[in-house]
């Protein structure tokens, strides 16, 4: 049976290859993926989440730079950097689609993956959405002070 660390490494390799079937092999069919953009439950929703990144960032990559030392540790903890060039449509949490901007992004992130029976059951990703969206060209709007 694979260790937690091996399963997460396999997931990152599949993500970097944009190989959705291999990505899904890393998850239980009823797994839950929790991200700052929302919660994906089950293979269909998890596939949709990754499809959005693959469509929006043709060169999307995750580069791990810190991994929990122990192979048997659960959850498997990883810190990584998300990189890519925004070349295609990218679904925003509010339902709008941001067409390709050509902007390059590099965002620090971390995740905790709970493994059961050799597959990811719960996967929590943490990243700064403000960092991502500001690199895509979004700015903070002025605060409405009329009601203060």
C-alpha positions in Angstrom: 0.0 0.0 0.0 1.3 3.5 -0.8 2.2 5.9 1.9 0.4 9.3 2.3 3.5 11.1 0.9 3.6 8.8 -2.2 -0.1 9.5 -2.9 0.3 13.3 -2.6 3.4 13.1 -4.9 1.4 11.1 -7.4 -1.4 13.7 -7.3 1.1 16.6 -7.9 2.6 14.7 -10.8 -0.9 14.1 -12.3 -1.8 17.8 -11.8 1.4 18.9 -13.5 0.7 16.6 -16.4 -2.9 17.9 -16.6 -4.0 14.3 -16.5 -7.5 14.4 -15.0 -8.0 10.6 -14.9 -4.8 10.2 -13.0 -5.8 13.1 -10.7 -9.1 11.4 -9.9 -7.3 8.0 -9.2 -5.7 9.7 -6.2 -9.1 10.6 -4.7 -11.8 8.3 -3.2 -15.0 8.6 -5.3 -16.7 10.4 -2.5 -13.7 12.6 -1.4 -14.0 16.2 -0.4 -11.7 19.0 -1.8 -11.8 22.2 0.3 -10.3 25.3 -1.3 -10.6 29.1 -0.8 -12.9 29.1 -3.9 -15.3 26.6 -2.5 -15.9 22.9 -1.7 -15.9 20.1 -4.2 -17.5 16.8 -3.2 -17.0 13.7 -5.2 -15.2 13.0 -8.5 -17.4 15.1 -10.7 -17.0 18.3 -8.7 -13.3 17.6 -8.0 -12.8 17.1 -11.8 -14.6 20.4 -12.5 -12.3 22.2 -10.1 -9.1 21.0 -11.8 -10.6 21.4 -15.3 -11.0 25.1 -14.5 -7.3 25.5 -13.6 -6.2 23.4 -16.6 -8.4 25.5 -19.0 -7.3 28.8 -17.5 -3.6 28.1 -17.2 -2.2 26.0 -20.0 1.1 25.7 -18.1 -0.4 25.3 -14.6 2.0 23.7 -12.2 2.4 22.9 -8.6 6.0 22.8 -7.2 6.3 21.3 -3.8 9.1 22.9 -1.7 8.3 21.5 1.8 6.8 18.1 2.6 6.1 16.4 5.9 9.1 14.2 6.6 7.4 11.1 7.8 5.9 8.9 5.1 3.2 7.6 7.4 2.0 11.0 8.5 -1.7 11.7 8.2 -2.6 14.2 7.1 0.2 14.6 4.5 1.2 18.2 4.7 2.8 20.0 1.7 3.7 23.6 1.0 4.0 24.4 -2.7 3.9 27.2 -5.3 1.2 27.4 -7.9 2.5 28.8 -11.2 1.0 29.4 -14.6 0.2 31.8 -17.4 -3.5 32.8 -17.6 -4.2 32.0 -21.2 -7.8 30.7 -21.2 -11.2 31.1 -19.4 -11.0 30.8 -15.7 -14.2 30.5 -13.5 -14.2 32.9 -10.6 -16.0 32.1 -7.3 -18.8 34.5 -8.1 -19.7 32.6 -11.3 -18.1 35.0 -13.8 -15.5 33.8 -16.2 -12.3 35.7 -16.6 -10.9 35.4 -20.1 -7.2 34.9 -20.6 -5.1 37.9 -19.6 -1.7 36.6 -20.5 -0.5 37.4 -17.0 1.9 35.0 -15.2 1.0 34.0 -11.6 3.1 32.5 -8.8 1.2 31.9 -5.6 2.3 30.2 -2.4 0.0 27.5 -1.0 -0.2 24.6 1.3 -2.4 21.6 1.7 -3.3 18.8 4.1 -4.5 15.5 2.6 -6.2 12.8 4.7 -5.7 9.4 3.3 -8.0 6.3 3.7 -7.5 3.0 2.0 -4.7 4.4 -0.3 -6.7 7.4 -1.6 -7.3 10.9 -0.6 -10.5 11.3 1.4 -10.3 14.9 2.4 -8.0 17.5 0.8 -7.7 21.0 2.1 -5.8 23.6 0.1 -4.9 27.0 1.5 -3.8 29.9 -0.7 -4.1 33.7 -0.6 -6.9 34.5 -3.2 -6.0 38.2 -3.0 -2.4 37.3 -4.1 -3.8 35.2 -7.0 -6.4 37.8 -8.1 -4.1 40.8 -7.8 -1.6 39.0 -10.1 -4.5 38.5 -12.6 -5.0 42.3 -12.6 -7.8 42.7 -10.0 -7.5 45.7 -7.6 -9.3 46.3 -4.4 -12.2 48.7 -4.8 -12.6 51.7 -2.6 -14.4 51.0 0.7 -17.8 52.5 0.9 -17.6 54.9 3.9 -21.1 56.5 3.4 -22.6 54.3 6.2 -19.7 54.6 8.6 
